[in-house]
Amino acid sequence: MDYLNWNDSLVKHFFSESMTNREVLLYINDEVISQLGEPHGAGVDDFIEAVKKGPEWATKDRFCQKAWHTHNDWRKRNLEYPPYVGYLAFFVLAAVTETDYAPHSYYPRLRKRLGEPEDAGMPAFFDRMIDLWDDLEKWSREDKHEELGRFVARIRGGWIYVGLPRSQTILSENERKHLPNMFDAAGLDPTDPPSPEIIPKMLSYYGQSILANRTRSLLESTQADDDVLKSALVELVLDELEEWDGTIPEQNTREESPRKQVHTSLRLCIKMDPMASAVEIYVRFKSPKLFPEEGLHFTRSGDDHEWQCYELHRGWSTPLKQHRNDLPQKLDGALLDWHAGERLTDTEVHWRARLKGKDVRLFRLGIDGLPDWVETQRLERGIEFLVACKSGFREKIRTWGSEGCETFEQKNVTGLPSGWLLFHSKNASESCPGIDILTLSTTVRLHLEGGIKADKGNVYFKFAPPKIVLENSAGSEKVTVNGEQIEQSKNQAHVFVLPVDVPSSLPIRIEVDLGDHRLSKIIRLEEFDLPDSFDDTPFRNSKGDIGSNDMSVKACGADVYGIEQETHYQGPDLTLLFKKVIFIGEIPGEIAAWPDEPYPSTWHPVWAAVKRGRKNWEILYSGTAEQLKRVSTLPSPAGDRSQIKLWKKVIWHRRKRNTPPEIEDVRIIWNDYMRLAQHV
C-alpha cells in the first residue's frame, strides 16, 4: 500500500458517522495496523516504510519535515481527507512501543520505530508537528462539524510536543467498546451521570478485567504531569456514558448476533405531606431509548403483580402502577429493598429496570419539571436536597450536614423503609468523606442543552439554538462566543444564551477559559427555509419508489397525476401505524392477523383490532362507505372452522378487553357485530 492508501484507511477507521459528536482518539498499535493492512496483504513494516516515503509531493528528506510538508496547504489539493493522519498515527504508535527506557520516555520509542539510534533525542522539526494536531481538530470540528467525530488536540503532562501523541493513548478501542459493560455493572445511569470525581474509582473497580495496564497506571498515578490526561480520560468516559442508550447484548444466549437488552435505572420519588409528617414513595425512571408503543410491563421476583408505565415526557416514565381489578395502584417504593437493590424485567420487549442498592440516597426538586423529590446520583452546589440513609450512617451524615451545609435538619416522617432516616438540607459547600453520592464536584464541565438539531453533528436550527450550560461554575468564568464574551442568563444560574446576531452556516466556537486549560464546543446554526419552488422535488410511483417524470401514474407531495377517476379516502394504512393488526371481515371466518398473515386480498376488512398494551385492543373502522351500515344478520360463515372460531373470539370473547370505536354511530354498528357474533 502506498502512503495515501494507508492514510485514507486510517481516517476511515477513526472518523465515521457512528462517531458523530463523540471524541475520536487516534489510538493505534501493531494489531490495528495489521487489521487495516490485511485485505491488501500489508503489515506494520509496510506502513512504516510508507510513512517514511510519504506522498509524492512531500520531497523533504527529514521525517518530520516531510510530515509537515504533507500537511502544508493540503486543502488546495482537493483531497477528501487530511493527508497527514498517517504521520500522526505513527507518532501514537511510537508512544505505545515497548522499550527498556522509562515509561514516560518518548523519543527512544520514536527512534526505535524509525530504525534509528534510540538515544538520538528529539527529531528535527518535531516541534512543528503541533500544526498537524491543531489542523486535525479544525478539520473534524469546523470543516466537518463533528459529523464524523470530534478530535481534540490534548497535551499530556508538561512536555507539549510529546504530550500530544501520548494524549491519544488514554483508552484503546477495545477498552472503549467495553465501557457500556462497565457502566451496567456499576449501575450508572446515562441520564443522571455521577460526579466526575467518582469515575476513576468506578473504572478501577469494574474495569479490572478490561482495562489495559497503561490505563490502570494512569488512573492510579499521583504525578502532576498525569493530571491533565486523567481529567481527559474522565471527560471522555462521561461523554461516552451520556451517549450510551442503556443497551448491551443479552447474556447467556446462543445466538450469533445476540439481541440488545435495554437497561435503565429506577428512580425513587418522594412526595412530602408536611401536615401529616409523612411521605409517599413511588418509582419512575428516565431512558434515552424510545419506549415501546404499548408501554412497559415489568414483573418483579416474588411479586405476582405486573407493573406498567408509559412515556411521560423527555424520556421520563409515568410512575409504575399495577392495574389489578381496574384499580391502578402505584408501586410502593418503601417496600423495595433500598440496601440490596431490586430488579424488574419486561421479558417480552427485553427491558430491565434496576434499583441499585445503596446505604445513602440523594433527592432533589425540580428535575425536568417533575413534581416531588426525585432521586439523583450527583450533589451540586447551590441546591436544596434530601438525604436518606440507613441508621448506621446517622452520625456521619449529621456531622457533615451541620458543618458543610447552609441548613440541615432531620425530618421525622412516616412512610420510609424500616431503619432509614431522612434529612433536609441546602447549599452544600463540601463533600461528605467516604460517601460517593455526597461528593461535591469541583470539575467544571461545558455542555449544550435543548435546541432542535437541523442535521448530524452540532448543527441546530437558528430559531431553536441550544443553551450553554456550565456545570460547577464558580461564577467568575468567562464564556465567549467567537471571542466575544456573553452574559449569564438572568433566570438560570450557570446557563448562557447565544447572542441573536451569531452568524448562520459558519462555525461558532464556544469557549471557557479555566486558566490551566480551556473548554470548547463548536456548533453551527442553520436557517429554516422552504424552497421557492418544488419543481425539482422527485416523483414517486404507487409503491413510494422515486422515479422519473415520464411515469404514467405518479405523485409529488399532495399532487397525484395519471388517475382520472374519482377516488374515496379509505383512511390510513394501519400496517404503517401499528406493529400488530387483526383485520376482520363482514363474513364469519374472514380474519387475518397481520404481520404473521398477509393483508387480505379476496375480501375487504370492515374492522381492525390494533394492540394497545399487552392484553388490550382498540377497535377501528376500516371498511368502505358501503359497509358502514347497521346489520341484522350475518352471511353464512366462510373458511375453515379454526378461522370462524377466531373471528368469534376476537369480536365476542374479547369484548371486555376491546375498546370500542369512539364515534357513536360506528360503535352502534360494532355492537351489532358483537351481538351477532355471540351466536356464530
Residue, then its C-alpha position, 0 to 999 in steps of 0.5 A: m500500500d502506498y502512503l495515501n492508501w494507508n492514510d485514507s484507511l486510517v481516517k476511515h477507521f477513526f472518523s465515521e458517522s457512528m462517531t458523530n459528536r463523540e471524541v475520536l482518539l487516534y489510538i493505534n498499535d501493531e494489531v490495528i495496523s495489521q487489521l487495516g493492512e490485511p485485505h491488501g496483504a500489508g503489515v506494520d513494516d509496510f506502513i512504516e516504510a510508507v510513512k517514511k516515503g510519504p506522498e509524492w509531493a512531500t520531497k523533504d528528506r527529514f521525517c518530520q519535515k516531510a510530515w509537515h510538508t504533507h500537511n502544508d496547504w493540503r486543502k488546495r489539493n482537493l483531497e477528501y481527507p487530511p493527508y497527514v493522519g498517517y504521520l500522526a498515527f505513527f507518532v501514537l504508535a511510537a508512544v505505545t512501543e515497548t522499550d527498556y527506557a522509562p515509561h514516560s520516555y518518548y523519543p527512544r520509542l520514536r527512534k526505535r520505530l524509525g530504525e534509528p539510534e534510540d538515544a538520538g533525542m528529539p527529531a528535527f522539526f518535531d516541534r512543528m508537528i503541533d500544526l498537524w494536531d491543531d489542523l486535525e481538530k479544525w478539520s473534524r470540528e469546523d470543516k466537518h462539524e463533528e459529523l464524523g467525530r470530534f478530535v481534540a488536540r490534548i497535551r499530556g503532562g508538561w512536555i507539549y510536543v510529546g504530550l500530544p501523541r501520548s494524549q491519544t493513548i488514554l483508552s484503546e478501542n477495545e477498552r472503549k467498546h467495553l465501557p457500556n459493560m462497565f457502566d451496567a455493572a456499576g449501575l450508572d445511569p446515562t441520564d443522571p451521570p455521577s460526579p466526575e470525581i467518582i469515575p476513576k474509582m468506578l473504572s478501577y473497580y469494574g474495569q479490572s478485567i478490561l482495562a489495559n495496564r497503561t490505563r490502570s497506571l494512569l488512573e492510579s498515578t499521583q504525578a502532576d504531569d498525569d493530571v491533565l490526561k486523567s481529567a481527559l480520560v474522565e471527560l471522555v468516559l462521561d461523554e461516552l456514558e451520556e451517549w450510551d442508550g442503556t443497551i448491551p447484548e443479552q447474556n447467556t444466549r446462543e445466538e450469533s448476533p445476540r439481541k440488545q437488552v435495554h437497561t435503565s435505572l429506577r428512580l425513587c420519588i418522594k412526595m412530602d405531606p408536611m401536615a401529616s409528617a409523612v411521605e409517599i414513595y413511588v418509582r419512575f425512571k428516565s431512558p434515552k431509548l424510545f419506549p415501546e408503543e404499548g408501554l412497559h410491563f415489568t414483573r418483579s421476583g416474588d411479586d405476582h403483580e405486573w407493573q406498567c408505565y408509559e412515556l411521560h415526557r423527555g424520556w421520563s416514565t409515568p410512575l409504575k402502577q399495577h392495574r389489578n381489578d381496574l384499580p391502578q395502584k402505584l408501586d410502593g417504593a418503601l417496600l423495595d429493598w433500598h440496601a440490596g437493590e431490586r430488579l424488574t424485567d419486561t421479558e417480552v420487549h427485553w427491558r430491565a429496570r434496576l434499583k441499585g442498592k445503596d446505604v445513602r440516597l440523594f433527592r432533589l426538586g425540580i428535575d425536568g419539571l417533575p413534581d416531588w423529590v426525585e432521586t439523583q446520583r450527583l450533589e451540586r452546589g447551590i441546591e436544596f436536597l434530601v438525604a436518606c440513609k440507613s441508621g448506621f450512617r446517622e452520625k456521619i451524615r449529621t456531622w457533615g450536614s451541620e458543618g458543610c451545609e447552609t441548613f440541615e435538619q432531620k425530618n421525622v416522617t412516616g412512610l420510609p423503609s424500616g431503619w432509614l432516616l431522612f434529612h433536609s438540607k441546602n447549599a452544600s459547600e463540601s463533600c461528605p468523606g467516604i460517601d460517593i453520592l455526597t461528593l461535591s464536584t469541583t470539575v467544571r464541565l461545558h455542555l449544550e442543552g435543548g435546541i432542535k438539531a437541523d442535521k448530524g453533528n452540532v448543527y441546530f436550527k437558528f430559531a431553536p439554538p441550544k443553551i450553554v450550560l456550565e456545570n460547577s461554575a464558580g461564577s467568575e468564568k468567562v464564556t465567549v462566543n467567537g471571542e466575544q464574551i456573553e452574559q449569564s442568563k438572568n433566570q438560570a444560574h450557570v446557563f448562557v444564551l447565544p447572542v441573536d446576531v451569531p452568524s448562520s452556516l459558519p462555525i461558532r466556537i464556544e469557549v471557557d477559559l479555566g486558566d490551566h486549560r480551556l473548554s470548547k464546543i463548536i456548533r453551527l446554526e442553520e436557517f429554516d427555509l422552504p424552497d421557492s419552488f418544488d419543481d425539482t422535488p422527485f416523483r414517486n410511483s404507487k409503491g413510494d419508489i422515486g422515479s422519473n417524470d415520464m411515469s404514467v401514474k405518479a405523485c409529488g407531495a399532495d399532487v397525484y397525476g395519471i388517475e382520472q377517476e374519482t377516488h374515496y379516502q379509505g383512511p390510513d394504512l394501519t400496517l404503517l401505524f401499528k406493529k400488530v393488526i387483526f383485520i376482520g371481515e363482514i363474513p364469519g371466518e374472514i380474519a387475518a392477523w397481520p404481520d404473521e398473515p398477509y393483508p387480505s386480498t379476496w375480501h375487504p376488512v370492515w374492522a381492525a383490532v390494533k394492540r394497545g398494551r399487552k392484553n388490550w385492543e382498540i377497535l377501528y373502522s376500516g371498511t368502505a362507505e358501503q359497509l358502514k351500515r347497521v346489520s341484522t344478520l350475518p352471511s353464512p360463515a366462510g373458511d375453515r372452522s379454526q378461522i370462524k372460531l377466531w373471528k368469534k373470539v376476537i369480536w365476542h370473547r374479547r369484548k371486555r378487553n376491546t375498546p370500542p370505536e369512539i364515534e357513536d354511530v360506528r360503535i352502534i354498528w360494532n355492537d351489532y357485530m358483537r351481538l351477532a357474533q355471540h351466536v356464530 
